[in-house]
Amino acid sequence: KNRKLQMKLNIGVILLIFVFITLSVLKVFNVSVEFNVTLSPGFRLALPFLMLISAILSYRAIKKDEELVSSYDRLR
């Protein structure tokens, strides 16, 4: 019901995911330099990026729904 709150919370989630990805990349880089190891790509590496994409898509859908509801209010 409260789409504006959903949009604000979703922006917070997007920012938290972005911070998590940034910190994870920095940590992996520091560990790989310290222990001289290489990163093997896998499914777990793609999960934060999938979370970010799904959060962005949900924000767009909520925004589109809000615009649709406001256009119906103008017609009344």
PQR file with spaces between the fields and no chain letter, atoms N, CA, C, O and H, PARSE charges and radii, in Angstrom:
ATOM       1  N    LYS     1       0.815   -1.196    0.000 -0.4000 1.5000
ATOM       2  CA   LYS     1       0.000    0.000    0.000 -0.0000 2.0000
ATOM       3  C    LYS     1       0.856    1.256    0.000  0.5500 1.7000
ATOM       4  O    LYS     1       0.521    2.221   -0.687 -0.5500 1.4000
ATOM       5  N    ASN     2       1.938    1.271    0.742 -0.4000 1.5000
ATOM       6  CA   ASN     2       2.741    2.470    0.882 -0.0000 2.0000
ATOM       7  C    ASN     2       3.964    2.383   -0.042  0.5500 1.7000
ATOM       8  O    ASN     2       5.050    1.974    0.367 -0.5500 1.4000
ATOM       9  H    ASN     2       2.210    0.488    1.300  0.4000 1.0000
ATOM      10  N    ARG     3       3.752    2.777   -1.281 -0.4000 1.5000
ATOM      11  CA   ARG     3       4.803    2.638   -2.289 -0.0000 2.0000
ATOM      12  C    ARG     3       5.967    3.589   -2.066  0.5500 1.7000
ATOM      13  O    ARG     3       7.106    3.249   -2.388 -0.5500 1.4000
ATOM      14  H    ARG     3       2.869    3.109   -1.614  0.4000 1.0000
ATOM      15  N    LYS     4       5.712    4.764   -1.526 -0.4000 1.5000
ATOM      16  CA   LYS     4       6.812    5.710   -1.284 -0.0000 2.0000
ATOM      17  C    LYS     4       7.784    5.154   -0.241  0.5500 1.7000
ATOM      18  O    LYS     4       8.996    5.316   -0.375 -0.5500 1.4000
ATOM      19  H    LYS     4       4.787    5.040   -1.264  0.4000 1.0000
ATOM      20  N    LEU     5       7.259    4.506    0.789 -0.4000 1.5000
ATOM      21  CA   LEU     5       8.114    3.866    1.790 -0.0000 2.0000
ATOM      22  C    LEU     5       8.882    2.705    1.171  0.5500 1.7000
ATOM      23  O    LEU     5      10.064    2.515    1.459 -0.5500 1.4000
ATOM      24  H    LEU     5       6.274    4.374    0.898  0.4000 1.0000
ATOM      25  N    GLN     6       8.220    1.936    0.328 -0.4000 1.5000
ATOM      26  CA   GLN     6       8.887    0.830   -0.359 -0.0000 2.0000
ATOM      27  C    GLN     6      10.031    1.338   -1.223  0.5500 1.7000
ATOM      28  O    GLN     6      11.092    0.717   -1.281 -0.5500 1.4000
ATOM      29  H    GLN     6       7.260    2.090    0.094  0.4000 1.0000
ATOM      30  N    MET     7       9.820    2.463   -1.892 -0.4000 1.5000
ATOM      31  CA   MET     7      10.869    3.017   -2.746 -0.0000 2.0000
ATOM      32  C    MET     7      12.056    3.482   -1.907  0.5500 1.7000
ATOM      33  O    MET     7      13.203    3.264   -2.296 -0.5500 1.4000
ATOM      34  H    MET     7       8.958    2.968   -1.845  0.4000 1.0000
ATOM      35  N    LYS     8      11.801    4.116   -0.769 -0.4000 1.5000
ATOM      36  CA   LYS     8      12.882    4.568    0.105 -0.0000 2.0000
ATOM      37  C    LYS     8      13.668    3.380    0.665  0.5500 1.7000
ATOM      38  O    LYS     8      14.898    3.399    0.688 -0.5500 1.4000
ATOM      39  H    LYS     8      10.868    4.293   -0.453  0.4000 1.0000
ATOM      40  N    LEU     9      12.957    2.358    1.110 -0.4000 1.5000
ATOM      41  CA   LEU     9      13.626    1.171    1.640 -0.0000 2.0000
ATOM      42  C    LEU     9      14.430    0.463    0.551  0.5500 1.7000
ATOM      43  O    LEU     9      15.517   -0.054    0.807 -0.5500 1.4000
ATOM      44  H    LEU     9      11.957    2.342    1.091  0.4000 1.0000
ATOM      45  N    ASN    10      13.892    0.447   -0.647 -0.4000 1.5000
ATOM      46  CA   ASN    10      14.585   -0.198   -1.755 -0.0000 2.0000
ATOM      47  C    ASN    10      15.861    0.552   -2.122  0.5500 1.7000
ATOM      48  O    ASN    10      16.869   -0.072   -2.454 -0.5500 1.4000
ATOM      49  H    ASN    10      13.009    0.868   -0.855  0.4000 1.0000
ATOM      50  N    ILE    11      15.829    1.873   -2.066 -0.4000 1.5000
ATOM      51  CA   ILE    11      17.046    2.654   -2.307 -0.0000 2.0000
ATOM      52  C    ILE    11      18.086    2.331   -1.238  0.5500 1.7000
ATOM      53  O    ILE    11      19.273    2.207   -1.541 -0.5500 1.4000
ATOM      54  H    ILE    11      15.011    2.380   -1.796  0.4000 1.0000
ATOM      55  N    GLY    12      17.637    2.192    0.024 -0.4000 1.5000
ATOM      56  CA   GLY    12      18.554    1.804    1.094 -0.0000 2.0000
ATOM      57  C    GLY    12      19.174    0.441    0.852  0.5500 1.7000
ATOM      58  O    GLY    12      20.366    0.246    1.088 -0.5500 1.4000
ATOM      59  H    GLY    12      16.673    2.293    0.270  0.4000 1.0000
ATOM      60  N    VAL    13      18.379   -0.491    0.387 -0.4000 1.5000
ATOM      61  CA   VAL    13      18.880   -1.833    0.083 -0.0000 2.0000
ATOM      62  C    VAL    13      19.895   -1.783   -1.055  0.5500 1.7000
ATOM      63  O    VAL    13      20.926   -2.454   -1.001 -0.5500 1.4000
ATOM      64  H    VAL    13      17.411   -0.333    0.195  0.4000 1.0000
ATOM      65  N    ILE    14      19.605   -0.993   -2.077 -0.4000 1.5000
ATOM      66  CA   ILE    14      20.532   -0.866   -3.207 -0.0000 2.0000
ATOM      67  C    ILE    14      21.865   -0.301   -2.732  0.5500 1.7000
ATOM      68  O    ILE    14      22.924   -0.785   -3.129 -0.5500 1.4000
ATOM      69  H    ILE    14      18.767   -0.449   -2.120  0.4000 1.0000
ATOM      70  N    LEU    15      21.814    0.717   -1.886 -0.4000 1.5000
ATOM      71  CA   LEU    15      23.053    1.303   -1.367 -0.0000 2.0000
ATOM      72  C    LEU    15      23.824    0.305   -0.503  0.5500 1.7000
ATOM      73  O    LEU    15      25.048    0.222   -0.597 -0.5500 1.4000
ATOM      74  H    LEU    15      20.954    1.110   -1.563  0.4000 1.0000
ATOM      75  N    LEU    16      23.110   -0.458    0.344 -0.4000 1.5000
ATOM      76  CA   LEU    16      23.781   -1.460    1.175 -0.0000 2.0000
ATOM      77  C    LEU    16      24.430   -2.556    0.337  0.5500 1.7000
ATOM      78  O    LEU    16      25.536   -3.001    0.643 -0.5500 1.4000
ATOM      79  H    LEU    16      22.116   -0.390    0.420  0.4000 1.0000
ATOM      80  N    ILE    17      23.752   -2.986   -0.709 -0.4000 1.5000
ATOM      81  CA   ILE    17      24.325   -4.009   -1.589 -0.0000 2.0000
ATOM      82  C    ILE    17      25.562   -3.457   -2.287  0.5500 1.7000
ATOM      83  O    ILE    17      26.565   -4.158   -2.422 -0.5500 1.4000
ATOM      84  H    ILE    17      22.854   -2.624   -0.958  0.4000 1.0000
ATOM      85  N    PHE    18      25.494   -2.205   -2.731 -0.4000 1.5000
ATOM      86  CA   PHE    18      26.638   -1.592   -3.392 -0.0000 2.0000
ATOM      87  C    PHE    18      27.833   -1.494   -2.443  0.5500 1.7000
ATOM      88  O    PHE    18      28.966   -1.765   -2.841 -0.5500 1.4000
ATOM      89  H    PHE    18      24.679   -1.636   -2.621  0.4000 1.0000
ATOM      90  N    VAL    19      27.581   -1.105   -1.187 -0.4000 1.5000
ATOM      91  CA   VAL    19      28.654   -1.041   -0.184 -0.0000 2.0000
ATOM      92  C    VAL    19      29.216   -2.438    0.068  0.5500 1.7000
ATOM      93  O    VAL    19      30.431   -2.606    0.182 -0.5500 1.4000
ATOM      94  H    VAL    19      26.661   -0.885   -0.865  0.4000 1.0000
ATOM      95  N    PHE    20      28.340   -3.440    0.157 -0.4000 1.5000
ATOM      96  CA   PHE    20      28.779   -4.816    0.376 -0.0000 2.0000
ATOM      97  C    PHE    20      29.666   -5.302   -0.769  0.5500 1.7000
ATOM      98  O    PHE    20      30.693   -5.938   -0.531 -0.5500 1.4000
ATOM      99  H    PHE    20      27.354   -3.303    0.065  0.4000 1.0000
ATOM     100  N    ILE    21      29.277   -5.008   -2.002 -0.4000 1.5000
ATOM     101  CA   ILE    21      30.078   -5.425   -3.151 -0.0000 2.0000
ATOM     102  C    ILE    21      31.440   -4.742   -3.113  0.5500 1.7000
ATOM     103  O    ILE    21      32.467   -5.380   -3.346 -0.5500 1.4000
ATOM     104  H    ILE    21      28.443   -4.491   -2.196  0.4000 1.0000
ATOM     105  N    THR    22      31.446   -3.447   -2.818 -0.4000 1.5000
ATOM     106  CA   THR    22      32.703   -2.706   -2.769 -0.0000 2.0000
ATOM     107  C    THR    22      33.628   -3.258   -1.696  0.5500 1.7000
ATOM     108  O    THR    22      34.811   -3.482   -1.952 -0.5500 1.4000
ATOM     109  H    THR    22      30.611   -2.930   -2.629  0.4000 1.0000
ATOM     110  N    LEU    23      33.100   -3.478   -0.497 -0.4000 1.5000
ATOM     111  CA   LEU    23      33.926   -4.014    0.587 -0.0000 2.0000
ATOM     112  C    LEU    23      34.406   -5.426    0.291  0.5500 1.7000
ATOM     113  O    LEU    23      35.530   -5.786    0.641 -0.5500 1.4000
ATOM     114  H    LEU    23      32.139   -3.296   -0.289  0.4000 1.0000
ATOM     115  N    SER    24      33.565   -6.226   -0.348 -0.4000 1.5000
ATOM     116  CA   SER    24      33.960   -7.589   -0.702 -0.0000 2.0000
ATOM     117  C    SER    24      35.095   -7.597   -1.722  0.5500 1.7000
ATOM     118  O    SER    24      36.033   -8.386   -1.609 -0.5500 1.4000
ATOM     119  H    SER    24      32.652   -5.933   -0.632  0.4000 1.0000
ATOM     120  N    VAL    25      35.007   -6.726   -2.707 -0.4000 1.5000
ATOM     121  CA   VAL    25      36.059   -6.653   -3.726 -0.0000 2.0000
ATOM     122  C    VAL    25      37.367   -6.211   -3.091  0.5500 1.7000
ATOM     123  O    VAL    25      38.424   -6.764   -3.393 -0.5500 1.4000
ATOM     124  H    VAL    25      34.245   -6.085   -2.799  0.4000 1.0000
ATOM     125  N    LEU    26      37.302   -5.214   -2.212 -0.4000 1.5000
ATOM     126  CA   LEU    26      38.517   -4.751   -1.537 -0.0000 2.0000
ATOM     127  C    LEU    26      39.125   -5.853   -0.669  0.5500 1.7000
ATOM     128  O    LEU    26      40.343   -6.028   -0.655 -0.5500 1.4000
ATOM     129  H    LEU    26      36.443   -4.764   -1.966  0.4000 1.0000
ATOM     130  N    LYS    27      38.290   -6.591    0.051 -0.4000 1.5000
ATOM     131  CA   LYS    27      38.773   -7.663    0.914 -0.0000 2.0000
ATOM     132  C    LYS    27      39.413   -8.783    0.089  0.5500 1.7000
ATOM     133  O    LYS    27      40.473   -9.295    0.448 -0.5500 1.4000
ATOM     134  H    LYS    27      37.300   -6.448    0.040  0.4000 1.0000
ATOM     135  N    VAL    28      38.769   -9.156   -1.010 -0.4000 1.5000
ATOM     136  CA   VAL    28      39.313  -10.205   -1.869 -0.0000 2.0000
ATOM     137  C    VAL    28      40.644   -9.756   -2.463  0.5500 1.7000
ATOM     138  O    VAL    28      41.585  -10.544   -2.550 -0.5500 1.4000
ATOM     139  H    VAL    28      37.908   -8.740   -1.302  0.4000 1.0000
ATOM     140  N    PHE    29      40.723   -8.496   -2.869 -0.4000 1.5000
ATOM     141  CA   PHE    29      41.968   -7.989   -3.424 -0.0000 2.0000
ATOM     142  C    PHE    29      43.081   -8.021   -2.376  0.5500 1.7000
ATOM     143  O    PHE    29      44.201   -8.438   -2.673 -0.5500 1.4000
ATOM     144  H    PHE    29      39.958   -7.856   -2.798  0.4000 1.0000
ATOM     145  N    ASN    30      42.779   -7.585   -1.159 -0.4000 1.5000
ATOM     146  CA   ASN    30      43.794   -7.599   -0.095 -0.0000 2.0000
ATOM     147  C    ASN    30      44.251   -9.012    0.247  0.5500 1.7000
ATOM     148  O    ASN    30      45.444   -9.244    0.441 -0.5500 1.4000
ATOM     149  H    ASN    30      41.869   -7.247   -0.918  0.4000 1.0000
ATOM     150  N    VAL    31      43.327   -9.949    0.323 -0.4000 1.5000
ATOM     151  CA   VAL    31      43.684  -11.331    0.644 -0.0000 2.0000
ATOM     152  C    VAL    31      44.489  -11.950   -0.481  0.5500 1.7000
ATOM     153  O    VAL    31      45.448  -12.681   -0.229 -0.5500 1.4000
ATOM     154  H    VAL    31      42.358   -9.760    0.165  0.4000 1.0000
ATOM     155  N    SER    32      44.105  -11.662   -1.738 -0.4000 1.5000
ATOM     156  CA   SER    32      44.831  -12.264   -2.859 -0.0000 2.0000
ATOM     157  C    SER    32      46.254  -11.723   -2.945  0.5500 1.7000
ATOM     158  O    SER    32      47.168  -12.452   -3.330 -0.5500 1.4000
ATOM     159  H    SER    32      43.326  -11.069   -1.942  0.4000 1.0000
ATOM     160  N    VAL    33      46.451  -10.466   -2.597 -0.4000 1.5000
ATOM     161  CA   VAL    33      47.800   -9.899   -2.606 -0.0000 2.0000
ATOM     162  C    VAL    33      48.614  -10.458   -1.442  0.5500 1.7000
ATOM     163  O    VAL    33      49.787  -10.793   -1.604 -0.5500 1.4000
ATOM     164  H    VAL    33      45.708   -9.874   -2.285  0.4000 1.0000
ATOM     165  N    GLU    34      47.994  -10.558   -0.274 -0.4000 1.5000
ATOM     166  CA   GLU    34      48.705  -11.008    0.924 -0.0000 2.0000
ATOM     167  C    GLU    34      49.143  -12.466    0.832  0.5500 1.7000
ATOM     168  O    GLU    34      50.266  -12.805    1.207 -0.5500 1.4000
ATOM     169  H    GLU    34      47.041  -10.285   -0.142  0.4000 1.0000
ATOM     170  N    PHE    35      48.255  -13.329    0.333 -0.4000 1.5000
ATOM     171  CA   PHE    35      48.555  -14.758    0.293 -0.0000 2.0000
ATOM     172  C    PHE    35      48.938  -15.267   -1.090  0.5500 1.7000
ATOM     173  O    PHE    35      49.194  -16.460   -1.259 -0.5500 1.4000
ATOM     174  H    PHE    35      47.343  -13.054    0.029  0.4000 1.0000
ATOM     175  N    ASN    36      48.982  -14.382   -2.081 -0.4000 1.5000
ATOM     176  CA   ASN    36      49.377  -14.734   -3.438 -0.0000 2.0000
ATOM     177  C    ASN    36      48.518  -15.873   -4.000  0.5500 1.7000
ATOM     178  O    ASN    36      49.032  -16.902   -4.440 -0.5500 1.4000
ATOM     179  H    ASN    36      48.774  -13.413   -1.944  0.4000 1.0000
ATOM     180  N    VAL    37      47.206  -15.664   -3.972 -0.4000 1.5000
ATOM     181  CA   VAL    37      46.254  -16.647   -4.493 -0.0000 2.0000
ATOM     182  C    VAL    37      45.461  -16.006   -5.630  0.5500 1.7000
ATOM     183  O    VAL    37      45.447  -14.785   -5.791 -0.5500 1.4000
ATOM     184  H    VAL    37      46.788  -14.829   -3.615  0.4000 1.0000
ATOM     185  N    THR    38      44.799  -16.864   -6.416 -0.4000 1.5000
ATOM     186  CA   THR    38      43.947  -16.366   -7.495 -0.0000 2.0000
ATOM     187  C    THR    38      42.496  -16.678   -7.172  0.5500 1.7000
ATOM     188  O    THR    38      42.197  -17.644   -6.471 -0.5500 1.4000
ATOM     189  H    THR    38      44.811  -17.856   -6.286  0.4000 1.0000
ATOM     190  N    LEU    39      41.620  -15.868   -7.680 -0.4000 1.5000
ATOM     191  CA   LEU    39      40.184  -16.020   -7.442 -0.0000 2.0000
ATOM     192  C    LEU    39      39.595  -16.929   -8.515  0.5500 1.7000
ATOM     193  O    LEU    39      39.775  -16.695   -9.710 -0.5500 1.4000
ATOM     194  H    LEU    39      41.863  -15.083   -8.250  0.4000 1.0000
ATOM     195  N    SER    40      38.896  -17.957   -8.080 -0.4000 1.5000
ATOM     196  CA   SER    40      38.218  -18.829   -9.037 -0.0000 2.0000
ATOM     197  C    SER    40      36.749  -18.431   -9.082  0.5500 1.7000
ATOM     198  O    SER    40      36.057  -18.508   -8.067 -0.5500 1.4000
ATOM     199  H    SER    40      38.749  -18.147   -7.109  0.4000 1.0000
ATOM     200  N    PRO    41      36.262  -18.005  -10.250 -0.5600 1.5000
ATOM     201  CA   PRO    41      34.874  -17.542  -10.331  0.2800 2.0000
ATOM     202  C    PRO    41      33.899  -18.693  -10.100  0.5500 1.7000
ATOM     203  O    PRO    41      34.140  -19.830  -10.505 -0.5500 1.4000
ATOM     204  N    GLY    42      32.802  -18.366   -9.444 -0.4000 1.5000
ATOM     205  CA   GLY    42      31.773  -19.350   -9.168 -0.0000 2.0000
ATOM     206  C    GLY    42      30.435  -18.664   -8.971  0.5500 1.7000
ATOM     207  O    GLY    42      30.303  -17.457   -9.171 -0.5500 1.4000
ATOM     208  H    GLY    42      32.606  -17.442   -9.115  0.4000 1.0000
ATOM     209  N    PHE    43      29.452  -19.447   -8.579 -0.4000 1.5000
ATOM     210  CA   PHE    43      28.103  -18.925   -8.386 -0.0000 2.0000
ATOM     211  C    PHE    43      28.053  -17.925   -7.240  0.5500 1.7000
ATOM     212  O    PHE    43      27.346  -16.921   -7.323 -0.5500 1.4000
ATOM     213  H    PHE    43      29.559  -20.428   -8.417  0.4000 1.0000
ATOM     214  N    ARG    44      28.796  -18.189   -6.177 -0.4000 1.5000
ATOM     215  CA   ARG    44      28.786  -17.291   -5.025 -0.0000 2.0000
ATOM     216  C    ARG    44      29.337  -15.915   -5.357  0.5500 1.7000
ATOM     217  O    ARG    44      28.978  -14.930   -4.712 -0.5500 1.4000
ATOM     218  H    ARG    44      29.371  -19.005   -6.109  0.4000 1.0000
ATOM     219  N    LEU    45      30.193  -15.839   -6.342 -0.4000 1.5000
ATOM     220  CA   LEU    45      30.748  -14.561   -6.768 -0.0000 2.0000
ATOM     221  C    LEU    45      29.691  -13.708   -7.469  0.5500 1.7000
ATOM     222  O    LEU    45      29.749  -12.481   -7.403 -0.5500 1.4000
ATOM     223  H    LEU    45      30.485  -16.640   -6.866  0.4000 1.0000
ATOM     224  N    ALA    46      28.734  -14.338   -8.134 -0.4000 1.5000
ATOM     225  CA   ALA    46      27.710  -13.613   -8.884 -0.0000 2.0000
ATOM     226  C    ALA    46      26.503  -13.231   -8.037  0.5500 1.7000
ATOM     227  O    ALA    46      25.709  -12.394   -8.465 -0.5500 1.4000
ATOM     228  H    ALA    46      28.687  -15.335   -8.188  0.4000 1.0000
ATOM     229  N    LEU    47      26.339  -13.805   -6.866 -0.4000 1.5000
ATOM     230  CA   LEU    47      25.155  -13.537   -6.050 -0.0000 2.0000
ATOM     231  C    LEU    47      24.975  -12.069   -5.685  0.5500 1.7000
ATOM     232  O    LEU    47      23.863  -11.565   -5.836 -0.5500 1.4000
ATOM     233  H    LEU    47      26.984  -14.485   -6.519  0.4000 1.0000
ATOM     234  N    PRO    48      25.980  -11.356   -5.220 -0.5600 1.5000
ATOM     235  CA   PRO    48      25.754   -9.943   -4.898  0.2800 2.0000
ATOM     236  C    PRO    48      25.330   -9.115   -6.113  0.5500 1.7000
ATOM     237  O    PRO    48      24.518   -8.199   -5.985 -0.5500 1.4000
ATOM     238  N    PHE    49      25.871   -9.429   -7.277 -0.4000 1.5000
ATOM     239  CA   PHE    49      25.479   -8.707   -8.478 -0.0000 2.0000
ATOM     240  C    PHE    49      24.041   -9.034   -8.879  0.5500 1.7000
ATOM     241  O    PHE    49      23.317   -8.163   -9.361 -0.5500 1.4000
ATOM     242  H    PHE    49      26.531  -10.173   -7.380  0.4000 1.0000
ATOM     243  N    LEU    50      23.628  -10.284   -8.683 -0.4000 1.5000
ATOM     244  CA   LEU    50      22.239  -10.653   -8.942 -0.0000 2.0000
ATOM     245  C    LEU    50      21.307   -9.959   -7.959  0.5500 1.7000
ATOM     246  O    LEU    50      20.212   -9.540   -8.333 -0.5500 1.4000
ATOM     247  H    LEU    50      24.216  -10.992   -8.291  0.4000 1.0000
ATOM     248  N    MET    51      21.734   -9.834   -6.700 -0.4000 1.5000
ATOM     249  CA   MET    51      20.936   -9.113   -5.705 -0.0000 2.0000
ATOM     250  C    MET    51      20.783   -7.653   -6.108  0.5500 1.7000
ATOM     251  O    MET    51      19.694   -7.091   -5.985 -0.5500 1.4000
ATOM     252  H    MET    51      22.624  -10.175   -6.396  0.4000 1.0000
ATOM     253  N    LEU    52      21.849   -7.036   -6.583 -0.4000 1.5000
ATOM     254  CA   LEU    52      21.803   -5.636   -6.994 -0.0000 2.0000
ATOM     255  C    LEU    52      20.867   -5.449   -8.187  0.5500 1.7000
ATOM     256  O    LEU    52      20.073   -4.509   -8.216 -0.5500 1.4000
ATOM     257  H    LEU    52      22.733   -7.492   -6.683  0.4000 1.0000
ATOM     258  N    ILE    53      20.960   -6.330   -9.150 -0.4000 1.5000
ATOM     259  CA   ILE    53      20.103   -6.237  -10.334 -0.0000 2.0000
ATOM     260  C    ILE    53      18.638   -6.413   -9.951  0.5500 1.7000
ATOM     261  O    ILE    53      17.782   -5.671  -10.434 -0.5500 1.4000
ATOM     262  H    ILE    53      21.605   -7.093   -9.126  0.4000 1.0000
ATOM     263  N    SER    54      18.338   -7.387   -9.087 -0.4000 1.5000
ATOM     264  CA   SER    54      16.944   -7.602   -8.694 -0.0000 2.0000
ATOM     265  C    SER    54      16.412   -6.432   -7.872  0.5500 1.7000
ATOM     266  O    SER    54      15.234   -6.093   -7.990 -0.5500 1.4000
ATOM     267  H    SER    54      19.033   -7.990   -8.695  0.4000 1.0000
ATOM     268  N    ALA    55      17.239   -5.814   -7.050 -0.4000 1.5000
ATOM     269  CA   ALA    55      16.797   -4.651   -6.279 -0.0000 2.0000
ATOM     270  C    ALA    55      16.518   -3.462   -7.200  0.5500 1.7000
ATOM     271  O    ALA    55      15.548   -2.733   -6.994 -0.5500 1.4000
ATOM     272  H    ALA    55      18.195   -6.090   -6.954  0.4000 1.0000
ATOM     273  N    ILE    56      17.351   -3.268   -8.201 -0.4000 1.5000
ATOM     274  CA   ILE    56      17.128   -2.175   -9.149 -0.0000 2.0000
ATOM     275  C    ILE    56      15.847   -2.415   -9.949  0.5500 1.7000
ATOM     276  O    ILE    56      15.066   -1.490  -10.170 -0.5500 1.4000
ATOM     277  H    ILE    56      18.139   -3.861   -8.369  0.4000 1.0000
ATOM     278  N    LEU    57      15.637   -3.651  -10.379 -0.4000 1.5000
ATOM     279  CA   LEU    57      14.420   -3.964  -11.131 -0.0000 2.0000
ATOM     280  C    LEU    57      13.171   -3.799  -10.277  0.5500 1.7000
ATOM     281  O    LEU    57      12.142   -3.341  -10.773 -0.5500 1.4000
ATOM     282  H    LEU    57      16.271   -4.403  -10.200  0.4000 1.0000
ATOM     283  N    SER    58      13.245   -4.164   -9.005 -0.4000 1.5000
ATOM     284  CA   SER    58      12.085   -3.990   -8.126 -0.0000 2.0000
ATOM     285  C    SER    58      11.808   -2.510   -7.893  0.5500 1.7000
ATOM     286  O    SER    58      10.647   -2.108   -7.820 -0.5500 1.4000
ATOM     287  H    SER    58      14.081   -4.536   -8.602  0.4000 1.0000
ATOM     288  N    TYR    59      12.855   -1.691   -7.776 -0.4000 1.5000
ATOM     289  CA   TYR    59      12.650   -0.252   -7.626 -0.0000 2.0000
ATOM     290  C    TYR    59      11.948    0.319   -8.859  0.5500 1.7000
ATOM     291  O    TYR    59      11.023    1.123   -8.740 -0.5500 1.4000
ATOM     292  H    TYR    59      13.798   -2.018   -7.836  0.4000 1.0000
ATOM     293  N    ARG    60      12.390   -0.099  -10.024 -0.4000 1.5000
ATOM     294  CA   ARG    60      11.764    0.386  -11.256 -0.0000 2.0000
ATOM     295  C    ARG    60      10.297   -0.024  -11.335  0.5500 1.7000
ATOM     296  O    ARG    60       9.458    0.754  -11.788 -0.5500 1.4000
ATOM     297  H    ARG    60      13.142   -0.751  -10.120  0.4000 1.0000
ATOM     298  N    ALA    61       9.987   -1.242  -10.897 -0.4000 1.5000
ATOM     299  CA   ALA    61       8.598   -1.708  -10.939 -0.0000 2.0000
ATOM     300  C    ALA    61       7.723   -0.937   -9.947  0.5500 1.7000
ATOM     301  O    ALA    61       6.581   -0.600  -10.256 -0.5500 1.4000
ATOM     302  H    ALA    61      10.668   -1.874  -10.529  0.4000 1.0000
ATOM     303  N    ILE    62       8.253   -0.663   -8.772 -0.4000 1.5000
ATOM     304  CA   ILE    62       7.499    0.101   -7.778 -0.0000 2.0000
ATOM     305  C    ILE    62       7.257    1.515   -8.288  0.5500 1.7000
ATOM     306  O    ILE    62       6.161    2.053   -8.131 -0.5500 1.4000
ATOM     307  H    ILE    62       9.182   -0.936   -8.521  0.4000 1.0000
ATOM     308  N    LYS    63       8.267    2.116   -8.892 -0.4000 1.5000
ATOM     309  CA   LYS    63       8.140    3.469   -9.432 -0.0000 2.0000
ATOM     310  C    LYS    63       7.109    3.511  -10.562  0.5500 1.7000
ATOM     311  O    LYS    63       6.307    4.441  -10.646 -0.5500 1.4000
ATOM     312  H    LYS    63       9.157    1.678   -9.020  0.4000 1.0000
ATOM     313  N    LYS    64       7.137    2.510  -11.418 -0.4000 1.5000
ATOM     314  CA   LYS    64       6.179    2.431  -12.515 -0.0000 2.0000
ATOM     315  C    LYS    64       4.750    2.285  -11.981  0.5500 1.7000
ATOM     316  O    LYS    64       3.827    2.907  -12.506 -0.5500 1.4000
ATOM     317  H    LYS    64       7.789    1.754  -11.350  0.4000 1.0000
ATOM     318  N    ASP    65       4.569    1.475  -10.950 -0.4000 1.5000
ATOM     319  CA   ASP    65       3.265    1.298  -10.328 -0.0000 2.0000
ATOM     320  C    ASP    65       2.787    2.599   -9.690  0.5500 1.7000
ATOM     321  O    ASP    65       1.608    2.940   -9.788 -0.5500 1.4000
ATOM     322  H    ASP    65       5.320    0.970  -10.524  0.4000 1.0000
ATOM     323  N    GLU    66       3.687    3.323   -9.044 -0.4000 1.5000
ATOM     324  CA   GLU    66       3.329    4.604   -8.434 -0.0000 2.0000
ATOM     325  C    GLU    66       2.881    5.606   -9.499  0.5500 1.7000
ATOM     326  O    GLU    66       1.908    6.333   -9.299 -0.5500 1.4000
ATOM     327  H    GLU    66       4.645    3.046   -8.964  0.4000 1.0000
ATOM     328  N    GLU    67       3.581    5.642  -10.615 -0.4000 1.5000
ATOM     329  CA   GLU    67       3.192    6.537  -11.704 -0.0000 2.0000
ATOM     330  C    GLU    67       1.836    6.152  -12.288  0.5500 1.7000
ATOM     331  O    GLU    67       1.047    7.025  -12.649 -0.5500 1.4000
ATOM     332  H    GLU    67       4.371    5.051  -10.777  0.4000 1.0000
ATOM     333  N    LEU    68       1.561    4.858  -12.382 -0.4000 1.5000
ATOM     334  CA   LEU    68       0.281    4.394  -12.897 -0.0000 2.0000
ATOM     335  C    LEU    68      -0.854    4.806  -11.966  0.5500 1.7000
ATOM     336  O    LEU    68      -1.889    5.287  -12.428 -0.5500 1.4000
ATOM     337  H    LEU    68       2.202    4.149  -12.088  0.4000 1.0000
ATOM     338  N    VAL    69      -0.672    4.625  -10.670 -0.4000 1.5000
ATOM     339  CA   VAL    69      -1.705    4.988   -9.702 -0.0000 2.0000
ATOM     340  C    VAL    69      -1.940    6.498   -9.710  0.5500 1.7000
ATOM     341  O    VAL    69      -3.082    6.949   -9.628 -0.5500 1.4000
ATOM     342  H    VAL    69       0.169    4.235  -10.295  0.4000 1.0000
ATOM     343  N    SER    70      -0.867    7.276   -9.807 -0.4000 1.5000
ATOM     344  CA   SER    70      -1.035    8.731   -9.817 -0.0000 2.0000
ATOM     345  C    SER    70      -1.715    9.199  -11.104  0.5500 1.7000
ATOM     346  O    SER    70      -2.439   10.194  -11.084 -0.5500 1.4000
ATOM     347  H    SER    70       0.061    6.910   -9.873  0.4000 1.0000
ATOM     348  N    SER    71      -1.502    8.512  -12.207 -0.4000 1.5000
ATOM     349  CA   SER    71      -2.195    8.888  -13.447 -0.0000 2.0000
ATOM     350  C    SER    71      -3.686    8.581  -13.353  0.5500 1.7000
ATOM     351  O    SER    71      -4.505    9.318  -13.902 -0.5500 1.4000
ATOM     352  H    SER    71      -0.914    7.704  -12.224  0.4000 1.0000
ATOM     353  N    TYR    72      -4.047    7.494  -12.660 -0.4000 1.5000
ATOM     354  CA   TYR    72      -5.462    7.192  -12.443 -0.0000 2.0000
ATOM     355  C    TYR    72      -6.117    8.218  -11.544  0.5500 1.7000
ATOM     356  O    TYR    72      -7.289    8.547  -11.727 -0.5500 1.4000
ATOM     357  H    TYR    72      -3.382    6.895  -12.214  0.4000 1.0000
ATOM     358  N    ASP    73      -5.375    8.728  -10.574 -0.4000 1.5000
ATOM     359  CA   ASP    73      -5.912    9.747   -9.686 -0.0000 2.0000
ATOM     360  C    ASP    73      -6.179   11.041  -10.451  0.5500 1.7000
ATOM     361  O    ASP    73      -7.125   11.760  -10.128 -0.5500 1.4000
ATOM     362  H    ASP    73      -4.423    8.461  -10.424  0.4000 1.0000
ATOM     363  N    ARG    74      -5.373   11.345  -11.444 -0.4000 1.5000
ATOM     364  CA   ARG    74      -5.587   12.555  -12.238 -0.0000 2.0000
ATOM     365  C    ARG    74      -6.834   12.441  -13.109  0.5500 1.7000
ATOM     366  O    ARG    74      -7.483   13.444  -13.408 -0.5500 1.4000
ATOM     367  H    ARG    74      -4.605   10.762  -11.706  0.4000 1.0000
ATOM     368  N    LEU    75      -7.165   11.220  -13.514 -0.4000 1.5000
ATOM     369  CA   LEU    75      -8.321   11.036  -14.388 -0.0000 2.0000
ATOM     370  C    LEU    75      -9.639   11.193  -13.653  0.5500 1.7000
ATOM     371  O    LEU    75     -10.658   11.514  -14.264 -0.5500 1.4000
ATOM     372  H    LEU    75      -6.637   10.406  -13.271  0.4000 1.0000
ATOM     373  N    ARG    76      -9.629   10.970  -12.354 -0.4000 1.5000
ATOM     374  CA   ARG    76     -10.887   11.039  -11.601 -0.0000 2.0000
ATOM     375  C    ARG    76     -11.396   12.408  -11.479  0.5500 1.7000
ATOM     376  O    ARG    76     -12.445   12.624  -10.873 -0.5500 1.4000
ATOM     377  H    ARG    76      -8.801   10.708  -11.857  0.4000 1.0000
